[in-house]
Amino acid sequence: MVTAEVSFFSGRDGARLAYRELGRGRPLVLLHGLTGDGTLWLSHGQAEAFAARGHRVVLPDFRGHGRSAKPHDAAAYPLDVLADDGLALVEHLGLDDYDLGGYSLGARIVVRMLVRGATPGRAVVAGQGLRQVMGFGGGAGALLRRVFAGAGTFEPGSPEHRTEQWLRSREEDPVALLHVLDSIAATPAEPLGLVRVPTLVAVGSEDERADSADELATALAHGRRAVLPGNHATAVTTPEFVTAVADFLAGQQQP
């Protein structure tokens, strides 16, 4: 895995937040999913591939994740704070001509940044659908709440037990993650139609969000769709993901 040096910036409330950079050229800010960090984009080579195509790839760690601050005070996680942090990063780096993308939770935060006025040249919303953006459906957040509430009680081999073991292996902070979940803001359908940024909605063909992703692409004023092989866990790791995103950012039409 390619490594990238960790740098820090301050959130609007002064929180110490981490990010990495790779490559030179047009900035591309990529947001990771829940319980991950910016190395999501390094571990399967996506960031390196985008850098090779002429991008300065910026990989923040969300508040409560990775190398960023993980305060236990609920007051440090007001509603929509992850979007606040994303906008603060854009301001910190002085970006006025850039692209923006995210996967899973990161995609929801991209949507929040767009409806709150972020103006990237192009945006990628991957691994999410309209229902999730609007705050419906269980998803990873519901599973995490069950795991944290019942830690140590799950049947070996169950999804909850596997998730609990995985979280322990990564030394995730359950208090911080629960606060993150409570901070996530829903987006009604109406503001999506006002977003003028060309947006690619990409999702795995076996992802349970696939049908709702069609609805999200339709709701966006300039949305288009890309179907990738794989499910929610694997689609982002495929070569097809890199190709679809790179072609879109280069202004090429999707099939």
C-alpha positions as CSV (number, residue, x, y, z in Angstrom):
1,M,0.0,0.0,0.0
2,V,1.3,3.5,-0.9
3,T,1.7,5.7,2.2
4,A,1.1,9.4,2.5
5,E,2.2,11.8,5.2
6,V,-0.5,12.9,7.6
7,S,-1.1,16.6,7.9
8,F,-3.6,18.4,10.2
9,F,-6.0,21.3,10.1
10,S,-8.5,22.9,12.4
11,G,-12.2,22.4,12.2
12,R,-14.4,25.4,12.7
13,D,-14.6,24.6,16.4
14,G,-10.9,24.1,16.7
15,A,-10.9,20.3,16.5
16,R,-7.6,18.8,15.2
17,L,-8.4,16.9,12.0
18,A,-6.2,14.8,9.8
19,Y,-5.7,14.5,6.1
20,R,-3.3,13.0,3.6
21,E,-2.3,14.1,0.1
22,L,-1.0,12.2,-2.9
23,G,0.0,13.4,-6.4
24,R,-0.1,16.7,-8.2
25,G,-2.6,18.4,-10.4
26,R,-6.3,19.1,-10.1
27,P,-7.4,18.6,-6.5
28,L,-9.7,15.7,-5.8
29,V,-11.1,15.5,-2.3
30,L,-12.2,11.9,-1.4
31,L,-14.3,11.1,1.7
32,H,-14.3,7.7,3.3
33,G,-17.0,5.6,4.9
34,L,-18.1,4.9,8.5
35,T,-15.4,3.3,10.7
36,G,-12.8,3.9,8.0
37,D,-10.3,6.6,7.4
38,G,-8.5,8.2,4.5
39,T,-6.4,5.1,3.9
40,L,-9.5,3.5,2.4
41,W,-8.4,5.1,-0.8
42,L,-4.8,3.9,-0.4
43,S,-5.3,0.3,0.6
44,H,-6.7,-0.7,-2.8
45,G,-4.8,1.7,-5.0
46,Q,-7.6,4.1,-5.9
47,A,-5.8,7.2,-4.8
48,E,-2.6,6.2,-6.6
49,A,-4.6,5.6,-9.7
50,F,-6.2,9.0,-9.6
51,A,-2.9,10.6,-8.9
52,A,-1.5,8.9,-12.0
53,R,-4.3,10.5,-14.0
54,G,-3.2,14.0,-12.9
55,H,-5.0,14.6,-9.6
56,R,-3.8,16.0,-6.3
57,V,-5.7,13.6,-4.2
58,V,-6.8,14.8,-0.7
59,L,-7.9,12.2,1.8
60,P,-9.3,13.5,5.1
61,D,-10.1,11.4,8.2
62,F,-13.5,12.2,9.5
63,R,-13.9,13.5,13.1
64,G,-14.2,10.4,15.3
65,H,-12.1,8.4,12.8
66,G,-8.5,7.6,12.1
67,R,-6.0,10.2,13.1
68,S,-8.5,12.9,13.6
69,A,-9.8,14.1,17.0
70,K,-12.2,11.7,18.8
71,P,-13.7,13.7,21.6
72,H,-16.3,12.0,23.9
73,D,-18.3,15.1,24.5
74,A,-21.5,15.0,22.5
75,A,-21.3,18.8,22.1
76,A,-18.3,18.2,19.8
77,Y,-20.7,16.5,17.3
78,P,-23.4,19.0,16.4
79,L,-25.8,18.2,13.5
80,D,-23.9,18.1,10.2
81,V,-20.5,18.5,11.8
82,L,-18.8,16.3,9.2
83,A,-20.0,18.6,6.4
84,D,-18.7,21.5,8.4
85,D,-15.4,19.8,8.6
86,G,-15.3,19.1,4.9
87,L,-16.1,22.7,4.1
88,A,-13.4,23.8,6.6
89,L,-10.8,21.6,4.8
90,V,-11.7,23.1,1.4
91,E,-11.2,26.6,3.0
92,H,-8.0,25.5,4.7
93,L,-6.5,24.3,1.4
94,G,-7.8,27.4,-0.5
95,L,-9.5,25.2,-3.1
96,D,-11.7,27.1,-5.6
97,D,-11.3,24.7,-8.6
98,Y,-11.5,21.1,-7.4
99,D,-13.6,17.9,-7.6
100,L,-15.2,16.1,-4.6
101,G,-16.2,12.5,-4.1
102,G,-17.1,10.1,-1.3
103,Y,-18.2,6.5,-0.7
104,S,-20.9,5.3,1.7
105,L,-21.0,7.8,4.6
106,G,-18.6,9.9,2.6
107,A,-21.1,10.1,-0.2
108,R,-23.8,11.4,2.2
109,I,-21.4,14.1,3.4
110,V,-20.6,15.0,-0.3
111,V,-24.4,15.5,-0.7
112,R,-24.6,17.6,2.5
113,M,-21.7,19.8,1.3
114,L,-23.3,20.3,-2.1
115,V,-26.7,21.3,-0.8
116,R,-24.9,23.7,1.6
117,G,-23.2,25.5,-1.2
118,A,-20.0,23.7,-2.0
119,T,-19.1,24.2,-5.7
120,P,-16.7,21.6,-6.9
121,G,-16.4,21.2,-10.7
122,R,-17.7,17.6,-10.5
123,A,-18.9,15.4,-7.7
124,V,-19.0,11.6,-7.1
125,V,-21.6,10.1,-4.8
126,A,-20.9,6.4,-4.5
127,G,-22.4,3.6,-2.6
128,Q,-25.6,5.5,-1.6
129,G,-29.1,6.0,-2.7
130,L,-31.9,8.5,-2.3
131,R,-33.4,6.6,0.7
132,Q,-30.1,6.7,2.6
133,V,-29.5,10.4,1.8
134,M,-33.0,11.2,3.1
135,G,-32.3,9.3,6.3
136,F,-34.3,6.2,5.7
137,G,-33.1,2.6,5.9
138,G,-30.9,0.8,8.4
139,G,-27.5,0.3,6.8
140,A,-24.1,0.3,8.7
141,G,-25.3,2.8,11.3
142,A,-28.1,0.6,12.6
143,L,-25.7,-2.4,12.7
144,L,-23.2,-0.4,14.7
145,R,-25.8,0.7,17.2
146,R,-26.8,-2.9,17.8
147,V,-23.2,-4.0,18.1
148,F,-22.3,-1.2,20.6
149,A,-25.5,-1.8,22.6
150,G,-25.0,-5.6,22.9
151,A,-21.2,-6.0,22.9
152,G,-20.1,-9.4,24.1
153,T,-23.5,-11.0,23.8
154,F,-23.6,-12.1,20.1
155,E,-23.7,-15.5,18.7
156,P,-20.3,-16.4,17.1
157,G,-20.4,-16.1,13.4
158,S,-23.3,-13.7,13.4
159,P,-23.0,-10.4,11.5
160,E,-23.0,-8.6,14.8
161,H,-20.2,-10.8,16.2
162,R,-18.1,-10.4,13.1
163,T,-18.5,-6.7,13.2
164,E,-17.7,-6.5,16.9
165,Q,-14.5,-8.5,16.3
166,W,-13.5,-6.3,13.3
167,L,-14.1,-3.1,15.3
168,R,-11.9,-4.4,18.2
169,S,-9.2,-5.3,15.7
170,R,-9.1,-1.7,14.4
171,E,-9.4,-0.2,17.9
172,E,-12.3,1.9,16.9
173,D,-13.8,4.3,19.5
174,P,-17.4,3.4,20.1
175,V,-18.3,6.5,22.0
176,A,-17.0,8.8,19.2
177,L,-18.6,6.7,16.5
178,L,-22.0,6.8,18.2
179,H,-21.7,10.6,18.4
180,V,-20.8,10.7,14.7
181,L,-23.9,8.7,13.9
182,D,-26.1,11.1,15.9
183,S,-24.6,14.1,13.9
184,I,-25.5,12.8,10.4
185,A,-28.1,15.1,8.8
186,A,-30.8,13.9,6.4
187,T,-31.3,15.7,3.1
188,P,-34.8,16.0,1.6
189,A,-35.3,15.4,-2.1
190,E,-36.2,19.0,-3.0
191,P,-32.7,20.6,-2.5
192,L,-31.1,17.9,-4.6
193,G,-32.8,19.3,-7.7
194,L,-31.1,22.7,-7.0
195,V,-27.6,21.2,-7.1
196,R,-26.0,22.4,-10.4
197,V,-22.8,20.4,-10.0
198,P,-22.5,17.4,-12.4
199,T,-22.7,14.4,-10.1
200,L,-21.9,10.7,-10.8
201,V,-23.9,8.3,-8.7
202,A,-22.0,5.0,-8.7
203,V,-23.1,1.8,-6.9
204,G,-22.4,-1.9,-7.0
205,S,-24.9,-4.1,-8.9
206,E,-25.3,-6.3,-5.8
207,D,-25.5,-3.4,-3.4
208,E,-28.9,-3.3,-1.6
209,R,-28.8,0.5,-2.3
210,A,-28.8,0.0,-6.1
211,D,-32.4,0.7,-6.8
212,S,-32.4,3.8,-4.6
213,A,-29.2,5.0,-6.4
214,D,-31.3,5.3,-9.6
215,E,-33.7,7.5,-7.7
216,L,-30.8,9.7,-6.4
217,A,-29.4,10.2,-9.8
218,T,-32.8,11.3,-11.1
219,A,-33.4,13.6,-8.1
220,L,-30.1,15.5,-8.8
221,A,-30.4,18.2,-11.4
222,H,-27.3,16.9,-13.2
223,G,-27.0,13.4,-11.9
224,R,-25.8,10.4,-13.9
225,R,-25.5,6.7,-13.0
226,A,-22.7,4.2,-13.1
227,V,-23.2,0.5,-12.2
228,L,-20.2,-1.3,-10.9
229,P,-19.6,-5.0,-10.2
230,G,-19.8,-6.1,-6.6
231,N,-21.7,-5.3,-3.4
232,H,-21.4,-2.4,-0.9
233,A,-18.2,-3.7,0.5
234,T,-16.4,-4.6,-2.7
235,A,-17.6,-2.2,-5.4
236,V,-15.2,0.6,-4.3
237,T,-12.2,-1.7,-4.6
238,T,-12.8,-2.6,-8.3
239,P,-10.9,-1.3,-11.3
240,E,-14.3,-0.4,-12.8
241,F,-14.8,2.1,-9.9
242,V,-11.6,3.9,-10.8
243,T,-12.3,3.9,-14.5
244,A,-15.9,5.2,-14.1
245,V,-14.8,8.0,-11.7
246,A,-11.7,8.9,-13.8
247,D,-13.7,9.1,-17.0
248,F,-16.4,11.2,-15.4
249,L,-13.9,13.6,-13.9
250,A,-12.3,13.9,-17.3
251,G,-15.6,14.9,-18.8
252,Q,-16.2,11.6,-20.7
253,Q,-19.7,10.2,-21.0
254,Q,-20.6,7.1,-19.1
255,P,-22.1,4.2,-21.0
